[in-house]
Amino acid sequence: MSEDDLYNNGACVLPQYLPEEKYISLRKDVSQYLKANVFQKNIKPAGKDVSFNTLRKLGKLYINKRIPQRDGDDGLIDVWNINKGLSKESQDIIKEIAEDIENKLTETFKTKYSFKTCNLYINQGIAKTRGIHADTGKFPSRTKAFLYFTDINDVHDGPFSFILGSHFKEGKKYHHKYDIFKPLNKEHQEKYKIFDDVKQNDLLVGCVSGAHRGMPQKKGRERIVLVLSFDP
């Protein structure tokens, strides 16, 4: 990752991030966890009074099925603190990722960053997702790192999208505006990048003060990503 790319654009990709042996080990462990605890299970949404902030502060392993009226991304399975359900070897690999990205973010933005949460997103034919939005109006902002366990081959696989450079201040125009489905102006449209060619073991890093969106999927498509969040 070029520090200049991340600082200037707000999002970038580190191709083939982990050594192959570590990636295969982590992917196998995640697959076993999903087979035992998620796939073929009747996962239900969290209670109506449970918010993202509640789950973030809880700090426990929790499997949530998102619903549109609260979470957006209808049907997405969000495994909070997935690392706590994995082997010691996998936990160590995730810790290495967290420490590396912490250091990169701290150096890039000249602000101390700290690792906060580790989730797993499972999208299977999710046709309704939130529009282009920013999670915060502050910069430097919370930043997320997405490690891909599935390939993104085209726009119908549900890729991440981002208006490059919007993390400084333009993202404020999209702050908590979940019903904006196209960039607001020509300049934003020209800078709107859809990361539709990200492959397994690529790591995508994005500042959530920037305007971004997880794109909807076609039926039969799948996206599985490990998501680490960092706060300044």
Kinemage of the C-alpha trace (Angstrom):
@kinemage 1
@onewidth
@group {chain A} dominant
@subgroup {mainchain}
@vectorlist {calphas} color= white
{ca met a 1} P 0.000 0.000 0.000
{ca ser a 2} L 1.338 3.353 -0.976
{ca glu a 3} L 0.878 5.820 1.861
{ca asp a 4} L 0.212 8.498 -0.740
{ca asp a 5} L -2.524 6.392 -2.400
{ca leu a 6} L -4.374 5.830 0.847
{ca tyr a 7} L -3.930 9.403 2.083
{ca asn a 8} L -4.974 11.028 -1.199
{ca asn a 9} L -7.705 8.604 -2.299
{ca gly a 10} L -9.061 7.287 0.990
{ca ala a 11} L -9.146 3.699 -0.295
{ca cys a 12} L -6.685 1.301 -1.879
{ca val a 13} L -5.939 -2.414 -2.356
{ca leu a 14} L -2.985 -4.441 -1.128
{ca pro a 15} L -2.870 -7.411 -3.522
{ca gln a 16} L -2.147 -10.896 -2.184
{ca tyr a 17} L -1.663 -9.520 1.293
{ca leu a 18} L -0.916 -12.584 3.410
{ca pro a 19} L 1.729 -15.230 2.746
{ca glu a 20} L -0.073 -18.061 0.935
{ca glu a 21} L 0.348 -20.578 3.760
{ca lys a 22} L -1.182 -18.235 6.350
{ca tyr a 23} L -4.030 -17.248 4.050
{ca ile a 24} L -4.960 -20.863 3.297
{ca ser a 25} L -4.868 -21.723 7.003
{ca leu a 26} L -7.071 -18.769 7.948
{ca arg a 27} L -9.524 -19.404 5.101
{ca lys a 28} L -9.855 -23.075 6.088
{ca asp a 29} L -10.568 -22.160 9.709
{ca val a 30} L -13.165 -19.560 8.677
{ca ser a 31} L -14.820 -22.079 6.333
{ca gln a 32} L -15.071 -24.637 9.133
{ca tyr a 33} L -16.582 -22.047 11.458
{ca leu a 34} L -19.187 -21.065 8.845
{ca lys a 35} L -20.097 -24.673 8.134
{ca ala a 36} L -20.624 -25.387 11.835
{ca asn a 37} L -22.284 -22.145 12.929
{ca val a 38} L -23.753 -20.193 10.006
{ca phe a 39} L -24.533 -22.152 6.845
{ca gln a 40} L -27.796 -24.125 7.003
{ca lys a 41} L -28.646 -22.333 10.258
{ca asn a 42} L -31.670 -20.139 10.919
{ca ile a 43} L -29.796 -16.947 11.807
{ca lys a 44} L -32.115 -14.313 13.243
{ca pro a 45} L -31.736 -10.528 13.534
{ca ala a 46} L -30.682 -9.031 16.846
{ca gly a 47} L -33.408 -7.483 18.997
{ca lys a 48} L -34.960 -4.176 17.974
{ca asp a 49} L -33.082 -2.326 20.715
{ca val a 50} L -29.684 -3.653 19.588
{ca ser a 51} L -27.632 -1.230 17.481
{ca phe a 52} L -24.211 -1.347 15.835
{ca asn a 53} L -22.808 0.572 18.791
{ca thr a 54} L -24.331 -1.925 21.225
{ca leu a 55} L -22.692 -4.855 19.445
{ca arg a 56} L -19.396 -2.989 19.102
{ca lys a 57} L -19.254 -2.244 22.833
{ca leu a 58} L -20.377 -5.755 23.764
{ca gly a 59} L -17.087 -7.173 22.537
{ca lys a 60} L -18.449 -10.718 22.264
{ca leu a 61} L -18.867 -13.221 19.450
{ca tyr a 62} L -22.328 -12.554 18.051
{ca ile a 63} L -23.987 -13.593 14.779
{ca asn a 64} L -26.418 -10.986 13.453
{ca lys a 65} L -28.656 -11.044 10.401
{ca arg a 66} L -29.131 -7.517 9.158
{ca ile a 67} L -32.574 -6.070 8.483
{ca pro a 68} L -33.325 -3.051 6.257
{ca gln a 69} L -35.186 -0.922 8.791
{ca arg a 70} L -32.188 -0.875 11.142
{ca asp a 71} L -29.013 -2.126 9.471
{ca gly a 72} L -29.579 -1.903 5.722
{ca asp a 73} L -28.048 -4.642 3.541
{ca asp a 74} L -31.084 -6.873 4.014
{ca gly a 75} L -30.048 -10.437 4.844
{ca leu a 76} L -26.313 -9.901 5.220
{ca ile a 77} L -24.853 -12.112 7.960
{ca asp a 78} L -22.510 -10.122 10.194
{ca val a 79} L -20.400 -12.181 12.612
{ca trp a 80} L -19.129 -9.828 15.286
{ca asn a 81} L -15.727 -10.626 16.816
{ca ile a 82} L -15.285 -13.690 14.610
{ca asn a 83} L -11.682 -13.967 15.815
{ca lys a 84} L -12.967 -15.197 19.189
{ca gly a 85} L -14.505 -18.212 17.476
{ca leu a 86} L -11.373 -19.233 15.588
{ca ser a 87} L -8.249 -21.219 16.471
{ca lys a 88} L -5.267 -19.734 18.289
{ca glu a 89} L -3.312 -19.888 15.015
{ca ser a 90} L -5.976 -17.855 13.209
{ca gln a 91} L -6.200 -15.383 16.078
{ca asp a 92} L -2.452 -14.830 15.817
{ca ile a 93} L -2.710 -14.224 12.056
{ca ile a 94} L -5.486 -11.681 12.593
{ca lys a 95} L -3.423 -10.015 15.323
{ca glu a 96} L -0.527 -9.681 12.851
{ca ile a 97} L -2.843 -8.090 10.291
{ca ala a 98} L -4.204 -5.688 12.905
{ca glu a 99} L -0.750 -4.606 14.062
{ca asp a 100} L 0.476 -4.094 10.506
{ca ile a 101} L -2.525 -2.001 9.463
{ca glu a 102} L -2.434 -0.019 12.714
{ca asn a 103} L 1.141 0.955 11.911
{ca lys a 104} L 0.355 1.793 8.292
{ca leu a 105} L -2.594 3.991 9.230
{ca thr a 106} L -0.669 5.750 11.993
{ca glu a 107} L 2.179 6.518 9.595
{ca thr a 108} L -0.118 7.534 6.734
{ca phe a 109} L -2.379 9.903 8.659
{ca lys a 110} L 0.126 10.977 11.340
{ca thr a 111} L -2.449 10.035 13.954
{ca lys a 112} L -2.358 7.087 16.346
{ca tyr a 113} L -4.766 4.349 15.223
{ca ser a 114} L -6.000 1.415 17.313
{ca phe a 115} L -7.562 -1.897 16.293
{ca lys a 116} L -11.173 -2.156 17.499
{ca thr a 117} L -13.240 -4.981 16.000
{ca cys a 118} L -12.974 -8.002 13.729
{ca asn a 119} L -16.120 -9.080 11.887
{ca leu a 120} L -17.004 -11.444 9.073
{ca tyr a 121} L -19.494 -10.366 6.394
{ca ile a 122} L -21.337 -13.057 4.441
{ca asn a 123} L -23.322 -11.775 1.450
{ca gln a 124} L -25.277 -14.387 -0.476
{ca gly a 125} L -27.451 -12.890 -3.193
{ca ile a 126} L -28.033 -9.684 -1.189
{ca ala a 127} L -30.108 -7.593 -3.599
{ca lys a 128} L -30.857 -4.610 -1.333
{ca thr a 129} L -27.941 -2.667 0.126
{ca arg a 130} L -27.544 0.790 1.585
{ca gly a 131} L -26.871 3.617 -0.832
{ca ile a 132} L -23.702 5.691 -1.015
{ca his a 133} L -22.969 6.922 2.500
{ca ala a 134} L -20.294 8.030 4.942
{ca asp a 135} L -20.191 6.643 8.474
{ca thr a 136} L -18.766 9.823 9.978
{ca gly a 137} L -18.142 13.451 9.096
{ca lys a 138} L -14.761 13.556 10.836
{ca phe a 139} L -11.267 13.182 9.358
{ca pro a 140} L -9.042 11.316 10.168
{ca ser a 141} L -11.774 8.735 10.528
{ca arg a 142} L -12.483 5.152 11.429
{ca thr a 143} L -10.920 2.985 8.743
{ca lys a 144} L -11.753 -0.581 7.746
{ca ala a 145} L -9.605 -3.292 6.189
{ca phe a 146} L -11.389 -6.000 4.169
{ca leu a 147} L -9.617 -9.315 3.569
{ca tyr a 148} L -11.369 -11.192 0.766
{ca phe a 149} L -12.158 -14.912 0.953
{ca thr a 150} L -14.035 -14.841 -2.362
{ca asp a 151} L -13.201 -13.300 -5.734
{ca ile a 152} L -15.000 -10.231 -7.030
{ca asn a 153} L -15.330 -10.844 -10.761
{ca asp a 154} L -17.809 -8.121 -11.738
{ca val a 155} L -20.237 -5.575 -10.328
{ca his a 156} L -22.839 -8.269 -9.601
{ca asp a 157} L -20.650 -9.935 -6.944
{ca gly a 158} L -21.337 -7.035 -4.558
{ca pro a 159} L -18.064 -5.071 -4.736
{ca phe a 160} L -17.044 -2.173 -2.507
{ca ser a 161} L -17.300 1.259 -4.130
{ca phe a 162} L -15.817 4.590 -3.064
{ca ile a 163} L -15.687 8.210 -4.212
{ca leu a 164} L -11.938 8.738 -4.244
{ca gly a 165} L -10.765 11.711 -2.202
{ca ser a 166} L -14.132 12.195 -0.498
{ca his a 167} L -12.765 11.166 2.908
{ca phe a 168} L -11.395 14.677 3.541
{ca lys a 169} L -14.690 16.605 3.480
{ca glu a 170} L -16.911 15.740 0.478
{ca gly a 171} L -18.096 12.597 2.256
{ca lys a 172} L -20.053 14.825 4.640
{ca lys a 173} L -22.611 15.298 1.852
{ca tyr a 174} L -23.375 11.577 2.170
{ca his a 175} L -23.162 11.309 5.967
{ca his a 176} L -25.963 8.913 7.085
{ca lys a 177} L -27.743 9.444 3.739
{ca tyr a 178} L -28.482 5.816 2.927
{ca asp a 179} L -30.894 6.509 0.045
{ca ile a 180} L -28.382 8.104 -2.378
{ca phe a 181} L -27.677 5.541 -5.098
{ca lys a 182} L -25.683 7.671 -7.546
{ca pro a 183} L -22.899 10.232 -6.957
{ca leu a 184} L -24.343 13.700 -6.382
{ca asn a 185} L -22.430 15.519 -9.100
{ca lys a 186} L -20.192 15.070 -12.127
{ca glu a 187} L -16.957 15.427 -10.166
{ca his a 188} L -18.027 12.735 -7.731
{ca gln a 189} L -19.116 10.499 -10.609
{ca glu a 190} L -15.702 10.796 -12.230
{ca lys a 191} L -14.029 9.786 -8.953
{ca tyr a 192} L -16.467 6.972 -8.165
{ca lys a 193} L -14.494 3.737 -8.220
{ca ile a 194} L -16.090 0.294 -8.065
{ca phe a 195} L -13.535 -2.254 -6.884
{ca asp a 196} L -14.910 -5.043 -9.085
{ca asp a 197} L -11.700 -7.011 -9.618
{ca val a 198} L -10.569 -7.722 -6.036
{ca lys a 199} L -9.411 -11.324 -5.550
{ca gln a 200} L -9.039 -13.775 -2.682
{ca asn a 201} L -6.295 -12.686 -0.257
{ca asp a 202} L -6.420 -9.075 -1.447
{ca leu a 203} L -6.820 -6.541 1.361
{ca leu a 204} L -8.893 -3.433 0.637
{ca val a 205} L -8.460 -0.504 3.027
{ca gly a 206} L -10.993 2.336 3.143
{ca cys a 207} L -11.694 5.411 5.315
{ca val a 208} L -15.363 5.455 6.263
{ca ser a 209} L -15.501 9.256 6.284
{ca gly a 210} L -15.388 8.803 2.514
{ca ala a 211} L -18.569 8.176 0.508
{ca his a 212} L -18.821 4.431 -0.078
{ca arg a 213} L -21.218 1.594 -0.753
{ca gly a 214} L -21.345 -2.199 -0.856
{ca met a 215} L -23.032 -2.918 -4.190
{ca pro a 216} L -26.056 -5.233 -4.482
{ca gln a 217} L -25.645 -8.767 -5.793
{ca lys a 218} L -27.362 -10.994 -8.291
{ca lys a 219} L -28.976 -14.194 -7.074
{ca gly a 220} L -26.434 -16.969 -6.583
{ca arg a 221} L -23.477 -14.644 -5.998
{ca glu a 222} L -21.427 -14.804 -2.799
{ca arg a 223} L -19.019 -12.452 -1.049
{ca ile a 224} L -17.203 -13.348 2.178
{ca val a 225} L -14.816 -10.841 3.751
{ca leu a 226} L -13.023 -10.439 7.047
{ca val a 227} L -13.471 -6.854 8.260
{ca leu a 228} L -11.096 -5.204 10.732
{ca ser a 229} L -11.941 -1.726 12.006
{ca phe a 230} L -9.509 0.872 13.361
{ca asp a 231} L -10.188 4.151 15.156
{ca pro a 232} L -7.902 7.199 15.460
